[in-house]
Amino acid sequence: MTEIKKDLRIGEILNLDCANEIIPFLLEMGMHCIGCPASAMETIEEACMVHGVDADDLVARINARLKEVDA
């Protein structure tokens, strides 16, 4: 899987999430963006600002999990 960066749109990331590894992180952080119409246009960084979440931390956690799954 491609490395996730905070400038990717949430909709793009969800489309890449074939193994459903990213959705739990978003939900855990209180970001219920999965069904939100704004997810098609909002980046991870923008969503994190709205929800008071550290974008760098979230991206690092997602990428670490994806590396575990790919191993």
Backbone as ProteinMPNN parsed JSONL, in Angstrom:
{"seq_chain_A": "MTEIKKDLRIGEILNLDCANEIIPFLLEMGMHCIGCPASAMETIEEACMVHGVDADDLVARINARLKEVDA", "coords_chain_A": {"N_chain_A": [[0.839, -1.181, 0.0], [0.4, 2.287, -0.596], [2.292, 4.877, 0.988], [0.723, 6.818, 3.425], [-0.025, 10.232, 3.406], [-0.435, 13.458, 4.912], [-1.634, 15.249, 3.202], [-3.332, 13.926, 1.545], [-6.626, 13.278, 0.392], [-9.381, 12.321, 2.411], [-11.312, 10.658, 1.27], [-9.815, 9.513, -0.844], [-7.951, 8.054, 0.592], [-9.587, 6.227, 1.93], [-10.48, 4.801, -0.276], [-8.134, 3.5, -0.954], [-7.87, 1.764, 1.113], [-8.071, -1.19, 1.216], [-7.878, -3.356, 2.976], [-9.211, -2.486, 5.165], [-7.813, -1.163, 7.271], [-7.338, 1.456, 7.974], [-9.688, 2.738, 8.668], [-10.412, 2.0, 11.411], [-8.515, 3.571, 12.865], [-9.291, 6.193, 12.236], [-11.86, 6.257, 13.344], [-11.243, 5.773, 16.047], [-9.952, 8.134, 16.72], [-12.04, 9.826, 16.795], [-12.916, 10.716, 14.416], [-15.301, 10.481, 12.335], [-15.406, 10.139, 9.533], [-15.981, 8.472, 7.5], [-18.504, 8.121, 6.188], [-19.08, 10.689, 5.558], [-19.998, 13.368, 3.449], [-18.135, 15.392, 3.042], [-15.696, 14.169, 3.045], [-14.74, 13.542, 0.541], [-13.532, 15.804, -0.389], [-11.904, 16.784, 1.633], [-8.75, 16.938, 3.2], [-6.581, 14.759, 5.109], [-5.121, 16.34, 6.898], [-6.722, 18.679, 7.054], [-9.105, 17.621, 8.118], [-8.139, 16.724, 10.557], [-7.514, 19.158, 11.789], [-10.09, 20.218, 12.134], [-11.14, 18.371, 13.919], [-9.466, 18.493, 16.075], [-7.153, 16.907, 16.211], [-3.846, 15.629, 16.092], [-2.29, 15.771, 13.113], [0.166, 14.784, 12.119], [0.764, 12.785, 13.995], [-1.423, 11.039, 13.653], [-1.074, 10.236, 10.948], [1.436, 8.998, 11.135], [0.808, 6.863, 12.832], [-1.077, 5.47, 11.283], [0.514, 4.748, 9.042], [2.439, 3.138, 10.307], [0.852, 0.982, 11.128], [-0.012, 0.041, 8.636], [2.42, -0.849, 7.606], [2.893, -3.001, 9.307], [0.848, -4.725, 8.537], [1.524, -5.231, 5.893], [3.823, -6.667, 6.201]], "CA_chain_A": [[0.0, 0.0, 0.0], [1.087, 3.561, -0.656], [2.422, 5.575, 2.255], [-0.286, 7.848, 3.614], [0.484, 11.561, 3.731], [-1.539, 14.261, 5.438], [-2.288, 16.048, 2.167], [-4.271, 13.085, 0.794], [-8.022, 13.431, 0.776], [-9.882, 11.168, 3.157], [-11.954, 9.761, 0.307], [-8.765, 8.779, -1.554], [-7.356, 7.103, 1.535], [-10.56, 5.159, 2.137], [-10.469, 3.972, -1.487], [-6.916, 2.692, -0.92], [-7.904, 0.946, 2.321], [-8.693, -2.469, 0.857], [-7.888, -4.265, 4.126], [-9.903, -1.802, 6.26], [-6.871, -0.908, 8.357], [-7.311, 2.876, 8.302], [-10.967, 3.129, 9.265], [-10.382, 1.978, 12.877], [-7.763, 4.711, 13.38], [-10.12, 7.384, 12.108], [-12.925, 6.167, 14.338], [-10.628, 5.897, 17.367], [-9.606, 9.54, 16.934], [-13.271, 10.613, 16.784], [-13.137, 11.21, 13.052], [-16.26, 9.582, 11.699], [-15.404, 10.694, 8.176], [-16.187, 7.412, 6.528], [-19.689, 8.363, 5.388], [-19.307, 12.127, 5.44], [-19.802, 13.886, 2.089], [-16.953, 16.259, 2.996], [-14.475, 13.369, 2.94], [-14.257, 13.533, -0.843], [-12.766, 17.022, -0.658], [-11.128, 17.18, 2.8], [-7.518, 16.18, 3.419], [-6.363, 14.293, 6.482], [-4.693, 17.484, 7.698], [-7.884, 19.537, 7.286], [-10.008, 16.915, 9.028], [-7.512, 16.729, 11.877], [-7.68, 20.499, 12.357], [-11.488, 20.352, 12.539], [-11.424, 17.461, 15.034], [-8.498, 18.676, 17.151], [-6.265, 15.747, 16.205], [-2.517, 15.891, 15.532], [-2.221, 15.112, 11.797], [1.418, 14.022, 11.997], [0.615, 11.593, 14.819], [-2.367, 10.128, 12.996], [-0.442, 9.688, 9.743], [2.49, 8.079, 11.578], [0.152, 5.653, 13.354], [-1.656, 4.738, 10.152], [1.593, 4.154, 8.252], [3.03, 2.052, 11.091], [-0.073, -0.136, 11.053], [0.027, -0.495, 7.276], [3.671, -1.613, 7.471], [2.687, -4.267, 10.018], [-0.039, -5.557, 7.734], [2.252, -5.619, 4.672], [4.983, -7.519, 6.543]], "C_chain_A": [[0.881, 1.241, 0.0], [1.193, 4.162, 0.735], [1.394, 6.706, 2.305], [0.401, 9.149, 4.004], [-0.697, 12.442, 4.111], [-2.216, 15.142, 4.395], [-3.217, 15.221, 1.272], [-5.687, 13.332, 1.293], [-8.506, 12.152, 1.465], [-10.546, 10.173, 2.216], [-10.947, 8.921, -0.464], [-8.175, 7.695, -0.662], [-8.312, 5.933, 1.765], [-10.643, 4.248, 0.923], [-9.252, 3.065, -1.54], [-6.957, 1.631, 0.174], [-8.615, -0.384, 2.088], [-8.824, -3.413, 2.052], [-8.599, -3.655, 5.332], [-9.023, -1.609, 7.491], [-6.901, 0.543, 8.819], [-8.579, 3.301, 9.034], [-10.935, 3.067, 10.79], [-9.609, 3.141, 13.493], [-8.583, 5.989, 13.32], [-11.221, 7.387, 13.165], [-12.39, 6.372, 15.748], [-10.314, 7.357, 17.718], [-10.857, 10.427, 16.932], [-13.598, 11.201, 15.427], [-14.028, 10.209, 12.318], [-16.497, 10.023, 10.259], [-15.802, 9.684, 7.11], [-17.387, 7.674, 5.629], [-19.98, 9.833, 5.141], [-19.069, 12.598, 4.003], [-18.55, 14.76, 1.956], [-15.665, 15.459, 2.782], [-13.907, 13.325, 1.524], [-13.344, 14.721, -1.128], [-11.8, 17.406, 0.47], [-9.891, 16.298, 2.959], [-7.463, 15.696, 4.868], [-5.994, 15.476, 7.371], [-5.869, 18.408, 8.024], [-8.854, 18.9, 8.275], [-9.444, 16.903, 10.446], [-7.656, 18.085, 12.545], [-9.103, 20.678, 12.891], [-11.77, 19.548, 13.81], [-10.421, 17.574, 16.18], [-7.539, 17.504, 17.318], [-4.938, 16.149, 15.572], [-2.367, 15.088, 14.234], [-0.961, 14.27, 11.646], [1.345, 12.723, 12.795], [-0.295, 10.578, 14.152], [-1.741, 9.464, 11.779], [0.651, 8.688, 10.12], [1.889, 6.767, 12.082], [-0.45, 4.817, 12.23], [-0.555, 4.041, 9.355], [2.276, 3.017, 8.989], [2.15, 0.81, 11.016], [-0.049, -0.779, 9.667], [1.304, -1.292, 7.033], [3.561, -2.96, 8.154], [1.879, -5.231, 9.167], [0.677, -6.074, 6.492], [3.386, -6.606, 4.952], [4.634, -8.99, 6.516]], "O_chain_A": [[1.986, 1.228, 0.543], [0.302, 3.985, 1.565], [1.226, 7.451, 1.339], [1.304, 9.156, 4.84], [-1.826, 12.199, 3.683], [-3.265, 15.724, 4.671], [-3.821, 15.758, 0.343], [-5.906, 13.567, 2.481], [-8.078, 11.048, 1.128], [-10.355, 8.966, 2.36], [-11.191, 7.74, -0.714], [-7.931, 6.57, -1.1], [-7.886, 4.778, 1.792], [-10.854, 3.045, 1.071], [-9.32, 1.975, -2.108], [-6.156, 0.697, 0.158], [-9.646, -0.659, 2.702], [-9.78, -4.185, 2.129], [-8.592, -4.246, 6.412], [-9.451, -1.864, 8.617], [-6.522, 0.83, 9.955], [-8.526, 4.143, 9.93], [-11.397, 4.012, 11.429], [-10.005, 3.65, 14.541], [-8.567, 6.783, 14.261], [-11.475, 8.409, 13.802], [-13.01, 7.064, 16.555], [-10.404, 7.756, 18.879], [-10.747, 11.647, 17.055], [-14.454, 12.077, 15.306], [-13.551, 9.222, 11.758], [-17.631, 10.246, 9.833], [-15.938, 10.035, 5.938], [-17.298, 7.468, 4.418], [-21.017, 10.178, 4.575], [-18.047, 12.262, 3.406], [-17.972, 14.854, 0.873], [-14.649, 16.026, 2.379], [-12.712, 13.092, 1.343], [-12.483, 14.651, -2.005], [-10.954, 18.278, 0.273], [-9.97, 15.074, 2.865], [-8.206, 16.168, 5.728], [-6.506, 15.595, 8.484], [-5.992, 18.87, 9.158], [-9.365, 19.575, 9.169], [-10.184, 17.055, 11.418], [-7.896, 18.154, 13.751], [-9.297, 21.226, 13.976], [-12.538, 19.981, 14.669], [-10.515, 16.829, 17.156], [-7.162, 17.155, 18.436], [-4.915, 16.927, 14.619], [-2.322, 13.858, 14.267], [-1.013, 13.166, 11.105], [1.807, 11.68, 12.332], [0.026, 9.391, 14.094], [-1.867, 8.253, 11.601], [0.773, 7.641, 9.485], [2.406, 5.689, 11.79], [-0.338, 3.591, 12.234], [-0.686, 2.862, 9.027], [2.658, 2.026, 8.367], [2.659, -0.3, 10.856], [-0.064, -2.004, 9.546], [1.278, -2.302, 6.329], [4.075, -3.957, 7.648], [2.196, -6.418, 9.09], [0.468, -7.215, 6.08], [3.853, -7.296, 4.046], [5.492, -9.833, 6.778]]}, "name": "protein", "num_of_chains": 1, "seq": "MTEIKKDLRIGEILNLDCANEIIPFLLEMGMHCIGCPASAMETIEEACMVHGVDADDLVARINARLKEVDA"}
